[in-house]
Amino acid sequence: MTAAAVAPEHDGAFVAFRYRNFRLMWSASLLSSSGSWLQMVAVPYVVYTITGSGAWLGFAGFLGYAPMVLTGPYAGSVADRFDRRKVLIVGGLVQTAITFALWLEWVLGVRSIGVFLAILTLSSFAGGFTVAAWQSFVTELVPREHLLNAVTLNSAQFNAARAFGPALGGVVLATLGVSWCFFINALSFLAMVLGLLLVRVAPRLVTGPIGRARPLREMRQAMTYVRTVPGIVTCLIIVSALGSLGGPLFNLLAVFATDVYGVGDGAYGLLAACLGTGAILVAPLVAGRGGRIPRSRLVTFAMVGYGSALVLLGAAPVVGLGAAALLVAGAGYLGITASLNTAVQLQVREDMRGRTMAFYLMVLTASVPIGAQVQGWMVDWVGVRWTVAGAGALFLGVFVVLRFVLNRLRTMDAVDPAMMTAEDELHIVEAEATEAAVDPL
């Protein structure tokens, strides 16, 4: 049975869970994402323990994302040309093997930062080939009228893992050691593969380019297409700011925990978990009422909240206030990413979906390592407090320019006419009426 075969009965915060395929993928993704976040607690801890350098932390963040930029054109072409489910299965098996190699390297006592980062780089390459297929695959799991709900719940599982994974990672790191973080993550990739094997979707009519694959040429076509859609351009601007200014935050929590607050390994995991907890708390609101709120308004509140939280974190004198700032940052992050992802999915043509999502993710994955490298240097120069607070202030500056100077945020509310339903038209009319009646921002 396909997702479209189940007629929606009523809207709600969890309506996408009525579809078997989405439930399977959501559950498998929760396990896999939790394993990945558990490992991500160990990675900056190991790097900072071995090197004691913020610059090395930044370089590790760079290597974790930069390969995904290089694979972006190929990932988009693969997502448009091939069965996305099979692409994800193969990618999951490859990442399982690489993560087991990371576990074996640590068990054998190899403590070379070069070997450690080389294996992480391979993992990033493998993930880069599948990320566009996963983002595009969501549209095959639920009817498009429930896309925002599915995207938001998918973001919620990612952020639930962001809460559970680091918390568990802190405990595992403190009690069992680094190697178990890698071993558990390898098992979690197998859970994702099992979920994909159980999913049943109708064969997809491939609408992508015909003929021999020319990924670089096809990506240039996607870039040309994207420039003609103002709403997608706005999303790209925001996601680049989010990646470069907010992306390095997770790695820098190791510095906050060690140098600023002086907490132990387990407490570091709980501090990192606050980011995901904030997202979980706000997810029902975004998933339930988000579809009735213009995306421009939702992203407005989320950007202001996220930027302000970074400034507060930089100024927080005690760990409790820092944890509260991270809760707000997690909530803001979910609101931003869910709004951007949905806006792009609703405005892109189906024949350009895979390549456009790949380009969107390339922008994100290019900005994160650049931001990580710059902020890593800044940590060594001015300290982690000023670095994070400055990043938050710059992010708020980006919001001010987009909202009040360029007035670009409203372009996110458009929908591709070829994809528009009667319900979409009603929502647009309601949104325009609301904007005309009151616009406090």
N, C-alpha and C positions, 0 to 999 in steps of 0.2 A: 504494500500500500504506500503510495506516495504521500508527501505532506499535503499536497493540494487536494487529496481525496477526502480529507477530513474537514467538514464545514465548520467554520468558527461559530460558536454559540453566543459568546459574549466577550467583551474586552476585559482585561484584568492584568494585574502585575505579573502573572505567571501563565498567560494564555499559551505561550509557545510550548510549554511542557505538555500540552495535550497531544503533541505529535511525537510518535515513538522514535523516529529518527533523531529528532532534536534531543529527546531525553537521553538516548544512548550516547550521542556525541558530547552532550553537556557533562554527563557523569564521567565518561572516559577522559575528557579534557580536564575536568577538575582533578582527577588523580595525576594526570601527566603534568599539569601546571604546578600542582603542589610539589611534585618531585623536582621540577625545574627550579622553583623558588627555594626549596630546601638546599639544593646545590648552590644556588646563588648566594646563600648565606656563607657557605664555606669558601667560595672563590675569593671574595675580597679579604676575608679573614686570613686565608693562606698567603695571598699576595702581600698584604700589609705586614704579616708576621715575618715573612722571609726578607722583605726589602725595607720595611719601615718607611716607605716613601709614598707620598700622595701622588707624585708623578707616575710611579709604577701602577698605582690604582687606576689612574686615568688611562694609561697605556693598555691595561687589561680590559677596561671598558671599551676602548677603541677597537681592540682585536675581537671583542665579543660581538660587535655590530658591523664593522667595516666590511667583512666578507659578504654580508647580506646585501650590501649595496652593489657589489660586483656581480652577484648572482641575480639581481633584480630583473634585468631584461630577459634572461632565460626563464626565470620563475613565471613571469607574466605570459610568455609564449607557451610554456608548458600548461599553465592553468587554462588558457583558451583553446589549446589544441587537443588535450588528452582528458581522459576520465579523471576528475579531480580526486575521487575516492581512492583510486589505485595509486595516484601520485602520492597521496598522504600515507598510504600503507607502506610503500617502498621507502619513503622518507623516514617514517617512524622506525623501520627496521635498521636503517643505516645509523640513525641517531642512537639507537639502542647499542649497537656495536661500538660506536665511538665512546659512549659513556662508560661501557664496560672496560674499554681500554684506559680511560682515565682512572677508574677504580683500580685496575691492575697495576698501573704505574705507581700509584700511591702505596698499595700493599707491598710492592717490591722494594719500597724504600727510596725511590728516586725523588730527589728534592730539588731538581733543577727547575728554575723559573722558566727557562727557555722551553723545556719539554712540556711543562705544565701548560704554558700559554699556546704552544703549538697544537696540542690536542683540543684545547678550547676553540681555537681558530677553525679547526676541521669541523667541529660541531656547529659552529656558526655558518660555515659554508653549507652544510647539510640542511640546517634549518632554513636558510635563505631560499633553497629551491622549493620549499613546500609552503611558505607563509602566504604567498598570493593565492595558492590553491585553497588553503583553509579559509581565508577571508571570503573568497568567492563561493566556496562550498556551502556557507551558511544560507545563501539564497535558495539552495536546493532542498533544504530541510523543513522550511515553513512557507506558507503562502506569503506573498509580498506585503499584504496588509498587516501582517504581524512581524514585519522585518525589524522595526525599531525595538519591539519587545524582545525578539530573538537576539539582536545585537547587544541590547542592554543586559539581558540575562547571561549572554556569553561573556560580556565584560565583567559581570558580577562573579561568575565562576572563576575567571582569571584573578579577580581581586580577592575572592574568598581564598583561593590558593595563595595569594599574596599575603594573606593574614595567617592561614594555617601553616603554610610551608615554612616561612621564616621562624614561626614560633616553635614548630617541631624541629626545624634545623638547628635552632639555638640549643635545644635540649640534646639532640643527637650529637652535635658538635662537642658539647661539654661533657657528655657521658660516654659515647661510643667512639668518637673521633671522626676525623675528616673522611676517611675511606668509606664509612657507612653512608655519608651524604651522597657520594657518587653512586654507590651500589643501589640505594633506594631509588635514585633518579632513573637509573637504567631500567629497573623493574617498572617504573611508572610509564616509560615509553612503550613497554609491552602492553600495558593496559590500554593505551591509546590505540594500538594496532588491533587489539581484540575488539574494541568498540567499533572501529571502522569495518571489521569483517562482519559484524552483526547488522550494520546499517544496510537498508535496502532502498535505493532510490531508482526512479525511472531513468532509462538511458537518456543522456543529455544530447540534444541536437547541437552539435558543435557549430558555433556561429563565428568563430575566429577566422584568421587568415587561412587561405587554402594554398597548398603548394609547399615547396621546401621551406623549412623554418629559417628565418633570418632575424634572430632576436633583436639585434641592435637596430636594424631598420624598423622593425615592428614597434620597438620602444620609442623611436623617434616619431613614429606615427601617433602613438599614444600621447606623447608630449605635445604634439601639434594639436591633437583633438582636445586635450585638457585646457589649453589656452582659450578655447572657444566657449568654455563653461565657467562663468564667473564664480559660481558657488564652489566649484571644486578648487579653483585657484585660491579662494579664501581659506578653504580647509587646509590646503598645502602650506599657506603662510602660517596658520596657527599651529599645525603639527610640527613644523620645523622649529618654531619657537618653543613648543612643549618639549621636543626632543633635546634641543641644545641647552635650554635653561633648566628644565626639570628632570630630564633623563638621567643625569649623573647622580641624582639624590640618593638612590638606593645604595650605591657603592660608598658614598660619603658617610653613610650612617655608621660604618665601621670606625671612621675617624671620630665622629660624635661620641660613640660608645666608649672608645678607648681613651681619647685625649681630652674630651670636654666633660663627659659625665662620669667617667671612670667606673662603668658597670661591667659585670662579668659577661662571659660568652652567652649564657642563657638569657640574661637581660637584654643583650644585643639583639637576639632573635625576637624577643617580645617587642622591642622598640621598632624593629623592621616590620613586625606584624601590624603595627598601628596603621600603616599605609593601607593595607588591605582591609582592615576592620572598618575604616572610615568609608571605603567604597561599598562594603556590604551594607552598612547602615543606611546609605542613601539609595541603594539599588532599587528597592521596591517603589520609591517615589519616581525615579527616572523611568523605570520599566512600566509602571502603571499609568502615571499621568503625563509622562514625557511625550507620548504620542499626541496629546492634545495641547501641548505647549510649543510655540514656534521654536525651531532649533536655534535660531539666533538669540532668543531670550534665554534658553537653557544654557547655551555656551557662554552667555554674558555673565550670569551668576557663577558659573563654574570657573571661568577664568579669573574673576575677581577673587573668589574664594581661594583658588590655588595659589595665585601670586601672593596674596596676603599671608597665607600659611607659611610660605617659604621665608618671607620677611620675619614672621613671628618665630619660626624655628631658629633662624640665625641669631635672634635676640634673646631667646629663652635661656634664663640663668640656671634652671633646674630641669631635671629629666622629666618631671611630671608635666610641665608646661610644654616641653619639647614633644612629648607624646601626644598632647592635645593638638598641637600644630600639625603633627603627622596625620591625625585622624581627619582634620579638615582638608589637608592636602590630598589624602586618598579619596575623599568624597568629590573634591573638585576634579581630580584626574579622571574619575569615572564619568562625570558629567561631560567633560571635554571630549574624551575619546569616543563615547557612545554617540554624541551629537555629530562629530566629524565623520565617523564611519557610516552612520545612517545617511547623512547628507550626501556623501559620495555615492553610496549604493543606490540612492533614489534618483540621482541625476545622471548617472553614467548609462550609456547605451549598452545593451547586452553583449553585442559583438566586441565591445572594447572593455568589458568588465575586468577580465583577468589582467590585462596589461595596465589598465588604469589603477587597479588596486596594487599591482606590483610597483608602479611608479610612486603612488602614495606612500607605500611602505618603504621604498627606497629613500624618499625624502626624510622620513622619520629615522630610518636606520643610518642615514648619513649624518644627520644632525646630532644624534646621540653620541657617537664616538668623538666627533669634533668638540662637542660640549664637554665630554668627559675628559678629553685631553687638556682643554683650556682650564677647566675647573680644577683638575689635578695639579696643574702648575700654580694656579691661584692659591690653593690650599697651602702649598709649601711657601708661598710668598706672603700672603696676608692672613692666612688662617681660614679654617673651615667656616667659622661664623660669618665673617664678612663675605666669603665666597657665596654661600647659600642665600644670605639676605640680599646681596647684590643681584643674584640671578632672579629672585622674586620681584625686585623692583623693576628690572628690565622687562620681565614678563608682563607686569601691570602696564608698563609703557607701551608694549605691543598692543595690548587690549585698547588702551586709550586712542592710539592712532587708528586702529581698525574700526572702532565704534564711533568716535567723535570727529576724526579728521577725514577719513576716507569713506565712512559710512558703508562698509562692505559686509557687515555681519548678516544683513537681511538677504544677501544673495544665497545664503545657506538654506533658505526656506523654499527654494524652487524645487519642482519635480519635473523630470523628463516627461513631456507630453505623451510620448509613446507608452509610458508606464503608468500614467495617471488613471486612477479609478474614480468613480463617483464619490467615494468616501474621501479621497484625497482632495477633490475639488471643494467638498463641504468643509474640510479642515482648513483649507487655504482661505475660504471666505470668512470662516470664523476667526482665523488668525488676523486677517486684515482688519476685520471689524474691531477686534480687541486692540490692535495697534493704533487704530484711529481714535479709539475712545480714551485710552490712557497709555502713556509711554514714559514711565518714571525714569527710565535710563536713556 
